[in-house]
Amino acid sequence: MDQSTIQRHMLIKPASSLCNLRCRYCFYADVAANREVPSYGMMSLETAENLVRKALADSVGSATFAFQGGEPTLRGLDFFRDFVAFVRKYNVKDIPIAYALQTNGFTIDDEWAAFFAENKFLLGVSLDGTVRSHNRNRIDANKEGTFKTVWSHLQILQTHGVEFNILTVVSADVARAIDKIYPFYMEKGLYYQQYIPCLDPLGEERGQYDYSLTPELYGDFLIKLFDMWAADIKRGQFVYNRFFENLVGMLKGYPPESCGMVGTCQPQLVLEADGSVYPCDFYVLDELKLGNINEDDFADFERRRNEIGFIEQSAAPDPECLQCPYAFLCRGGCRRDREPQQDEHMSLNYFCPAFKRFYAHALPVLREIASRIA
């Protein structure tokens, strides 16, 4: 492959699993609890510089530095200023650079917002709908709801012209209230929306918690949300929904940009605060460690990923998937929802019944919408 065409995407956890909230469904708190070291503390500037220097040393077509947690802003604004300075220093080939950051919005102020705007960060801000649905699960260390604080900080981002998407975790509460949540977002001008299915703890039987998203609830949610979204699209109202946008693009012949919709895991890298590297945000586990950015190079990470067969395992769907009339769009879904691995293939997606109901309902309208796009 021509090195100049490579798009290098790195997901960085500068504050490891540390967070100022205590969300009841937090998947990364669960991942961290399954490691020998739950938190690696704060990323050093030395590790950050090594990451940037090695990431930009090869002739790559573009690079994305995305920050997540825990809560990445806990590392402090000076760290991010230094990080951007490292990128300017080592980007000697002047390749396109993109920055992204996923935040709970709790620490945002004018200084943060000005920095994000100046450096063109795309933010994903976690908001679980209305006051009631958000405060049900997104609570602080004192078990108090966080909607009021997050909402006020969203206004700061808007004032500074920061680009952001709303990231909504689809818990049972959100699924049941989507007929109130979507209109609320539209009323407030929140037209860039992403909905992320809630995950139950690793290795546990799914559907046991009051926040658990079951296939039945997810199917109801997808159909209700789609009908509202499609009605707005048909009347000319723009609203971005990542899942639906990807489906329309796929019907037009474009590859999906969302990794969970490709049908196989993608070659991304996740960097913990100590520099340890892993193949996926859902699998930052000791047994899947690929190396350390302070000691190894990207070629080492690629070699280790090939040795453990991480991508290859995800490319073997359950045989039932191959017979499904919606396989050309569904493609089996995210690997995390297809655990555990069987003898030579992944399990059937936990949400398979939901997807079948949704595609049967939505596909004719998706095709209609796709046909309207040049």
Solvent accessible surface area in square Angstrom, and as a share of the most:
residue,aa,sasa,rsa
1,M,197,0.88
2,D,88,0.45
3,Q,79,0.35
4,S,58,0.37
5,T,85,0.49
6,I,39,0.20
7,Q,148,0.66
8,R,31,0.11
9,H,80,0.36
10,M,0,0.00
11,L,20,0.10
12,I,0,0.00
13,K,0,0.00
14,P,0,0.00
15,A,0,0.00
16,S,0,0.00
17,S,25,0.16
18,L,67,0.34
19,C,41,0.25
20,N,36,0.18
21,L,5,0.02
22,R,129,0.47
23,C,21,0.13
24,R,89,0.33
25,Y,17,0.06
26,C,49,0.30
27,F,52,0.21
28,Y,4,0.02
29,A,57,0.44
30,D,29,0.15
31,V,1,0.01
32,A,4,0.03
33,A,78,0.60
34,N,79,0.40
35,R,14,0.05
36,E,154,0.69
37,V,62,0.36
38,P,72,0.45
39,S,38,0.25
40,Y,51,0.19
41,G,26,0.25
42,M,89,0.40
43,M,0,0.00
44,S,53,0.34
45,L,73,0.36
46,E,125,0.56
47,T,8,0.05
48,A,0,0.00
49,E,45,0.20
50,N,23,0.12
51,L,0,0.00
52,V,0,0.00
53,R,97,0.35
54,K,28,0.12
55,A,0,0.00
56,L,9,0.04
57,A,66,0.51
58,D,57,0.29
59,S,47,0.30
60,V,4,0.02
61,G,24,0.23
62,S,27,0.18
63,A,2,0.02
64,T,33,0.19
65,F,0,0.00
66,A,10,0.08
67,F,1,0.01
68,Q,27,0.12
69,G,5,0.05
70,G,24,0.23
71,E,2,0.01
72,P,0,0.00
73,T,5,0.03
74,L,58,0.29
75,R,57,0.21
76,G,26,0.25
77,L,18,0.09
78,D,95,0.49
79,F,4,0.02
80,F,0,0.00
81,R,100,0.36
82,D,50,0.26
83,F,1,0.00
84,V,6,0.03
85,A,48,0.37
86,F,32,0.13
87,V,5,0.03
88,R,157,0.57
89,K,123,0.52
90,Y,46,0.18
91,N,28,0.14
92,V,123,0.71
93,K,102,0.43
94,D,122,0.63
95,I,22,0.11
96,P,91,0.57
97,I,47,0.24
98,A,50,0.39
99,Y,23,0.09
100,A,27,0.21
101,L,3,0.01
102,Q,57,0.25
103,T,3,0.02
104,N,8,0.04
105,G,1,0.01
106,F,53,0.22
107,T,44,0.25
108,I,2,0.01
109,D,63,0.33
110,D,83,0.43
111,E,96,0.43
112,W,19,0.07
113,A,0,0.00
114,A,47,0.36
115,F,13,0.05
116,F,0,0.00
117,A,37,0.28
118,E,132,0.59
119,N,19,0.10
120,K,171,0.72
121,F,4,0.02
122,L,78,0.39
123,L,1,0.01
124,G,9,0.09
125,V,1,0.01
126,S,8,0.05
127,L,0,0.00
128,D,1,0.00
129,G,0,0.00
130,T,34,0.20
131,V,81,0.46
132,R,211,0.77
133,S,6,0.04
134,H,0,0.00
135,N,48,0.25
136,R,108,0.39
137,N,0,0.00
138,R,18,0.07
139,I,27,0.13
140,D,23,0.12
141,A,66,0.51
142,N,119,0.61
143,K,164,0.69
144,E,106,0.48
145,G,37,0.35
146,T,2,0.01
147,F,18,0.08
148,K,173,0.73
149,T,44,0.26
150,V,1,0.00
151,W,55,0.19
152,S,52,0.34
153,H,32,0.14
154,L,2,0.01
155,Q,70,0.31
156,I,39,0.20
157,L,1,0.01
158,Q,80,0.36
159,T,112,0.65
160,H,62,0.28
161,G,58,0.56
162,V,9,0.05
163,E,125,0.56
164,F,28,0.12
165,N,16,0.08
166,I,1,0.01
167,L,11,0.05
168,T,0,0.00
169,V,24,0.14
170,V,0,0.00
171,S,0,0.00
172,A,1,0.01
173,D,29,0.15
174,V,0,0.00
175,A,3,0.02
176,R,147,0.54
177,A,22,0.17
178,I,0,0.00
179,D,70,0.36
180,K,136,0.58
181,I,0,0.00
182,Y,7,0.03
183,P,61,0.38
184,F,36,0.15
185,Y,0,0.00
186,M,28,0.12
187,E,130,0.58
188,K,88,0.37
189,G,33,0.32
190,L,7,0.03
191,Y,73,0.28
192,Y,105,0.40
193,Q,1,0.00
194,Q,29,0.13
195,Y,33,0.12
196,I,61,0.31
197,P,36,0.23
198,C,5,0.03
199,L,19,0.09
200,D,8,0.04
201,P,25,0.16
202,L,40,0.20
203,G,89,0.86
204,E,74,0.33
205,E,135,0.61
206,R,49,0.18
207,G,32,0.31
208,Q,112,0.50
209,Y,83,0.32
210,D,74,0.38
211,Y,15,0.06
212,S,4,0.02
213,L,4,0.02
214,T,43,0.25
215,P,28,0.18
216,E,125,0.56
217,L,30,0.15
218,Y,12,0.04
219,G,0,0.00
220,D,46,0.24
221,F,1,0.00
222,L,4,0.02
223,I,31,0.16
224,K,92,0.39
225,L,2,0.01
226,F,1,0.00
227,D,64,0.33
228,M,45,0.20
229,W,4,0.01
230,A,6,0.05
231,A,57,0.44
232,D,14,0.07
233,I,44,0.22
234,K,83,0.35
235,R,167,0.61
236,G,68,0.66
237,Q,46,0.20
238,F,102,0.43
239,V,0,0.00
240,Y,49,0.19
241,N,4,0.02
242,R,77,0.28
243,F,44,0.18
244,F,1,0.00
245,E,61,0.27
246,N,11,0.05
247,L,0,0.00
248,V,10,0.06
249,G,19,0.18
250,M,20,0.09
251,L,44,0.22
252,K,76,0.32
253,G,66,0.64
254,Y,147,0.56
255,P,111,0.70
256,P,14,0.09
257,E,107,0.48
258,S,17,0.11
259,C,62,0.37
260,G,20,0.19
261,M,17,0.08
262,V,39,0.22
263,G,18,0.17
264,T,41,0.24
265,C,20,0.12
266,Q,58,0.26
267,P,86,0.54
268,Q,33,0.15
269,L,14,0.07
270,V,0,0.00
271,L,2,0.01
272,E,0,0.00
273,A,2,0.02
274,D,50,0.26
275,G,0,0.00
276,S,1,0.01
277,V,0,0.00
278,Y,1,0.00
279,P,1,0.01
280,C,16,0.10
281,D,16,0.08
282,F,46,0.19
283,Y,13,0.05
284,V,0,0.00
285,L,17,0.08
286,D,61,0.32
287,E,118,0.53
288,L,30,0.15
289,K,82,0.35
290,L,9,0.05
291,G,15,0.14
292,N,17,0.09
293,I,0,0.00
294,N,57,0.29
295,E,141,0.63
296,D,36,0.19
297,D,75,0.39
298,F,21,0.09
299,A,67,0.52
300,D,39,0.20
301,F,1,0.01
302,E,72,0.32
303,R,128,0.47
304,R,83,0.30
305,R,10,0.04
306,N,81,0.41
307,E,118,0.53
308,I,34,0.17
309,G,13,0.13
310,F,2,0.01
311,I,39,0.20
312,E,102,0.46
313,Q,55,0.24
314,S,0,0.00
315,A,59,0.46
316,A,30,0.23
317,P,38,0.24
318,D,23,0.12
319,P,74,0.47
320,E,84,0.37
321,C,18,0.10
322,L,123,0.61
323,Q,150,0.66
324,C,26,0.16
325,P,99,0.62
326,Y,41,0.15
327,A,31,0.24
328,F,92,0.38
329,L,2,0.01
330,C,24,0.15
331,R,91,0.33
332,G,2,0.02
333,G,11,0.10
334,C,35,0.21
335,R,21,0.08
336,R,16,0.06
337,D,15,0.08
338,R,2,0.01
339,E,64,0.29
340,P,91,0.57
341,Q,76,0.34
342,Q,84,0.37
343,D,141,0.73
344,E,144,0.65
345,H,48,0.21
346,M,0,0.00
347,S,15,0.10
348,L,57,0.29
349,N,7,0.03
350,Y,58,0.22
351,F,1,0.00
352,C,18,0.11
353,P,76,0.48
354,A,0,0.00
355,F,26,0.11
356,K,75,0.32
357,R,102,0.37
358,F,0,0.00
359,Y,4,0.01
360,A,62,0.48
361,H,78,0.35
362,A,0,0.00
363,L,15,0.08
364,P,87,0.55
365,V,38,0.22
366,L,0,0.00
367,R,124,0.45
368,E,69,0.31
369,I,7,0.04
370,A,6,0.04
371,S,88,0.57
372,R,142,0.52
373,I,82,0.42
374,A,139,1.08
